[in-house]
Amino acid sequence: MGLFNFVLGLKDVEVKGQTKVGTLKEDFKNSFGTEVRIYKSLNTGKGSKKADNKSTLASICDKKVTSMKIKKSHTVGNIEDQFKDEMGIGIQIASPDGKILAPNEMKLKDIAKNMS
């Protein structure tokens, strides 16, 4: 498929309350070529608990979940803040292999091509 075609094919991801954690992770990987870690609370550091893949976002969020769209032009920091502010949960966006976290200033469209 080639990297050029992959970048052109990046699609926005729609997030709703009934979206399951596992589905969001899969959609994120398919759309942006990178991993996303989703937590049960705002804590994403030591002692944090990852959300179960079968849970819906509404079931783990502190706030009422409305629809939001994740775009390839957003930065990692923007998306992480959006989840914190709009849903009351923490997420971390990682490299395609999930080994390191993506820098907050990096755009989603650049992670797969620059961190592979």
PEKADA-V628951 format. One record per run of one state. SS is the DSSP state (H for helix, E for strand, L for the rest). FROM is the first residue (numbers start at 1). TO is the last residue. Records with the same first field share a line. If there is no record, write none. Layout:
SS: FROM-TO, FROM-TO
This chain:
L: 1-1, 9-12, 16-19, 33-34, 40-49, 51-55, 61-67, 71-74, 88-90, 95-100, 102-106, 115-116
H: 2-8, 21-32, 57-60, 76-87, 108-114
E: 13-15, 20-20, 35-39, 50-50, 56-56, 68-70, 75-75, 91-94, 101-101, 107-107
